[in-house]
Every structure is written in C-alpha cells, then in structure tokens.
Amino acid sequence: MDAGQLVAVLGTVTATASRDDSLPMFTGVRLCTEGERLRLVASDRYRMAVAKVPIHRADDPLDTLVPATLLAEIGKRATGTVALHAGGNRFGLSWPDSVVSSAVLDGGFLSENAIHTSSVDTRVTVDAGALASAVRRANLYTGSKGVLTLDVGDAEIRVRAHSQRDAEAEETIKAEVSEGRTSPSFQARYLLDALRPFAGNLVRLDIQPGMRATAVRPVEPAETELTYYVMPMLPSKA
C-alpha cells in the first residue's frame, strides 16, 4: 500500500487507542483487509476511529491487532510503498531499507459493528474548522468536567458550556439540519479529536438519541475513508 495514504490516517487512528495498559485489548489498532482496502479500527471505549485505505494487492487475508504505539512511530518514518506481513503471533511492516516487527494483541472483537447506529434521528452538516474553533473557545468555560453541549436548532448549532463557578459561553455556528433536533453533550477534547482530521471540509454529524454514539464523517467522499464515533456524556448541571 501507499505509505502516504497510510500515514495520513495513522495519526488519528492511533491517538484514539487507549493508553491504559490494564486493558491491553484497547491499546491496539485492528488491521483487516476487505477486498481492495485495509480497515484500521481503534477505540478507548469512549470513542472510535475507523479508516479505510486502498491497497495495491492482498496475497492473503489479514486480520490482526497491532500495538498503537508501534504504528504511531511507523507513521513518522514510512515512505514509498509499505508491505504488511502477519503470521502466528507476529506482525511486520516493510518499506525500502526498513523492516519493523512486533508481537500482536488479542482483539478480534474490536469492530465498528459493535456500535449501534440504526437510530440516527438528527443529521447536521457543518464546517469542521468553524465548529472546532467554537468548541475550543467554549472549552475554556467547561470547568473540571470538560463537557459541553451542541444545541441543534433549525439552521444552526449553538455550542454551550458553563462551569460551576457561573462562567458561561455560547457560540452559534451555521449548519444544515435535517430530521430531528437531538442535542448531545460531549467531552470537549474528544469532540475536538473527532473534528481535527476534517479541518477545512464539511462534515456530517449523525446524531442518535440517548447515550448512543454520534458519527462524524466527511460530506465529500475520498479515496481514503475516515469515520469517527464519539460517545455522548450527561450534560453538566447548571
């Protein structure tokens, strides 16, 4: 596969994996071949990143869980064409003049299919950069919990935050809204991580009611696909 296309998504996917070594199955990135694409999945239980990258050729099916720290380091070095190898409990990558290998983790369960997405009742199209900027400013007023609310209106999103010290912030962003008006709350830092890879582009938020994940994906399709799932939080009490 092309190193540039792989590197383009590795930063986002590896950053979504857990850093908690007591749950090693969440510290890796699952790599699976699907026809002419490689699917990368990582989650820390509160969010999940799913990327699909074109591959040139797959001699055999690949399905393995690789330490995220290893892939993050590879993302800084890989060039040209990258080959992926797996066998037994080992995984390796090679590119011109370099070979890296590692033991694999046990995590075949890690899949976006585990996320319930059939109850989307609100869809919002918004500029990712504009929303991220508003979230970043509002985050200064979220207090210790770091939770803010996206209040969905008819043609806008109001980013609202307040702390227990009576500090409040509200900013309105233009958006296209269809169907319902479900208004979820999120950890601001997780929402920023979800929006960061889409800077400069329009994204669609597929919002579900209750404590079900919101999916963030680009409006315009690309050769390399990326979808980010964020779990909602209970809103902060005034």
C-alpha positions in Angstrom: 0.0 0.0 0.0 1.0 3.6 -0.4 2.8 4.9 2.6 1.4 8.4 2.2 -2.2 7.2 2.4 -1.4 5.0 5.4 0.4 7.8 7.2 -2.5 10.2 6.6 -4.8 8.3 8.8 -2.4 6.7 11.3 -2.1 9.8 13.5 -5.9 10.0 14.0 -6.4 6.2 14.5 -3.5 5.6 16.8 -4.4 8.6 19.0 -7.8 7.1 19.6 -6.5 3.9 21.2 -6.3 3.6 24.9 -3.2 4.4 26.9 -4.4 2.2 29.8 -2.1 -0.9 29.9 -4.5 -2.7 32.3 -6.8 -3.1 29.2 -4.3 -4.2 26.6 -7.0 -5.0 24.0 -7.9 -1.3 23.7 -4.2 -0.2 23.3 -4.0 -1.6 19.8 -5.3 -0.9 16.2 -7.1 -3.7 14.4 -6.0 -4.1 10.8 -8.2 -6.1 8.5 -8.2 -6.4 4.7 -11.5 -6.0 3.0 -11.2 -6.6 -0.7 -9.1 -3.8 -2.1 -8.9 -1.8 1.2 -7.3 -2.1 4.6 -9.6 -1.2 7.5 -8.0 0.3 10.6 -10.0 0.4 13.9 -9.1 1.8 17.3 -11.1 2.7 20.4 -10.6 3.6 24.0 -14.3 2.7 24.8 -15.4 6.4 24.7 -14.7 7.0 21.0 -13.7 5.0 18.0 -11.9 5.9 14.7 -12.4 3.8 11.6 -10.3 4.3 8.5 -10.3 2.5 5.1 -7.2 2.9 2.9 -6.7 1.4 -0.6 -4.2 -1.4 -1.0 -2.4 -2.5 -4.2 -2.6 -6.2 -3.6 -3.5 -8.7 -0.8 -2.0 -12.1 -1.3 -3.8 -13.4 1.8 -6.4 -12.1 4.2 -5.1 -10.0 7.1 -6.8 -9.6 10.5 -4.6 -8.6 13.5 -4.4 -6.2 16.4 -1.2 -4.2 16.5 0.1 -2.0 19.3 -0.9 1.6 18.6 2.4 2.9 19.8 4.3 0.9 17.2 2.0 2.2 14.4 2.3 5.8 15.6 6.1 5.5 15.3 5.8 3.9 11.9 3.7 6.9 10.8 6.7 9.1 11.3 9.1 7.0 9.2 7.3 5.1 6.5 7.9 6.2 2.9 7.2 4.8 -0.6 5.3 1.6 -0.7 4.6 -0.3 2.5 4.1 -4.1 2.8 2.2 -5.6 5.7 3.0 -9.1 6.9 1.4 -11.3 9.5 1.8 -14.9 10.7 1.4 -16.7 14.0 1.6 -14.1 16.7 3.8 -11.7 14.8 3.2 -8.6 12.6 5.6 -6.7 10.4 5.8 -3.8 8.1 8.5 -3.1 5.5 9.3 -0.3 3.1 12.6 0.5 1.3 15.6 -0.2 3.6 13.4 -0.7 6.7 11.6 -3.6 8.4 9.7 -3.4 11.7 8.0 -6.3 13.5 6.1 -6.8 16.7 4.1 -9.3 18.7 0.3 -8.9 18.2 -2.5 -8.4 20.7 -5.7 -10.4 21.1 -8.6 -8.2 19.9 -10.7 -9.7 17.1 -13.8 -8.2 18.9 -12.7 -4.6 18.1 -15.1 -3.6 15.3 -17.4 -0.7 14.4 -20.2 -3.3 14.0 -20.4 -3.2 17.8 -21.7 0.4 17.7 -25.4 0.8 17.4 -26.1 3.2 14.6 -29.7 2.4 13.4 -31.5 5.1 15.4 -30.0 8.3 13.9 -32.7 10.9 14.2 -30.7 14.1 13.6 -28.2 14.9 10.8 -26.1 18.1 10.8 -23.8 19.3 8.1 -21.3 21.9 9.3 -17.8 23.3 8.6 -15.5 21.2 10.7 -13.0 24.0 11.3 -15.7 26.5 12.4 -17.2 24.0 14.8 -13.8 23.0 16.2 -12.9 26.7 16.8 -16.2 27.3 18.7 -15.6 24.1 20.7 -12.1 25.2 21.6 -13.3 28.6 22.8 -16.2 27.1 24.8 -13.9 24.6 26.4 -12.4 27.4 28.5 -15.8 27.5 30.3 -16.5 23.8 30.8 -14.9 23.6 34.2 -13.3 20.4 35.6 -15.6 18.0 33.7 -14.8 19.4 30.3 -18.3 18.7 29.0 -20.2 21.0 26.5 -23.5 20.7 24.6 -24.3 21.0 20.9 -27.7 22.6 20.9 -29.1 21.8 17.5 -31.5 24.4 16.0 -33.2 24.8 12.7 -30.2 26.1 10.7 -27.5 26.3 13.4 -25.7 24.7 16.2 -25.2 26.5 19.5 -22.1 25.4 21.3 -22.9 25.9 25.0 -20.7 25.5 28.1 -20.8 26.5 31.7 -18.8 25.8 34.8 -19.8 25.5 38.5 -18.3 28.9 39.1 -21.0 30.6 37.0 -18.9 31.1 33.9 -20.8 30.5 30.7 -20.2 30.5 27.0 -22.4 30.2 23.9 -21.5 30.5 20.3 -23.7 29.9 17.2 -22.4 28.2 14.0 -24.4 28.0 10.8 -25.3 24.5 9.8 -27.7 22.4 7.7 -30.0 20.4 9.9 -32.4 17.7 8.9 -34.8 15.4 10.7 -34.7 15.8 14.5 -33.2 18.2 16.9 -31.4 15.9 19.3 -28.8 18.0 21.2 -26.0 15.8 22.7 -23.3 16.7 25.1 -19.6 15.6 24.7 -16.2 15.7 26.3 -14.8 18.8 24.5 -11.4 17.2 23.9 -13.0 14.1 22.4 -15.1 16.2 20.0 -12.0 18.2 19.0 -10.2 15.0 18.2 -13.1 13.9 16.1 -13.2 17.2 14.1 -9.4 17.7 13.7 -8.8 15.4 10.8 -11.6 17.1 8.8 -10.3 20.6 9.1 -11.1 22.7 6.0 -14.0 20.5 5.0 -17.7 20.0 5.6 -18.6 17.1 7.9 -21.9 15.4 8.7 -22.8 14.6 12.3 -25.2 11.6 12.5 -26.7 12.0 16.0 -28.6 9.4 17.9 -30.9 10.0 20.9 -29.9 8.9 24.4 -26.5 7.7 25.2 -25.7 6.4 21.8 -22.7 7.3 19.6 -22.6 10.2 17.2 -20.7 9.5 13.9 -18.6 12.2 12.3 -17.7 11.7 8.6 -16.8 14.0 5.6 -19.6 15.1 3.3 -17.4 14.7 0.2 -16.2 11.1 -0.3 -12.5 10.5 -0.7 -10.3 7.6 -1.7 -9.3 7.1 1.9 -12.3 6.9 4.2 -12.4 8.1 7.8 -15.3 7.9 10.3 -15.1 8.9 13.9 -17.5 7.8 16.6 -17.9 9.8 19.8 -19.9 8.7 22.8 -22.1 11.4 24.4 -21.9 12.5 28.0 -24.5 13.5 30.5 -24.8 17.3 30.3 -23.3 19.4 33.0 -25.8 20.8 35.6 -26.2 24.5 36.0 
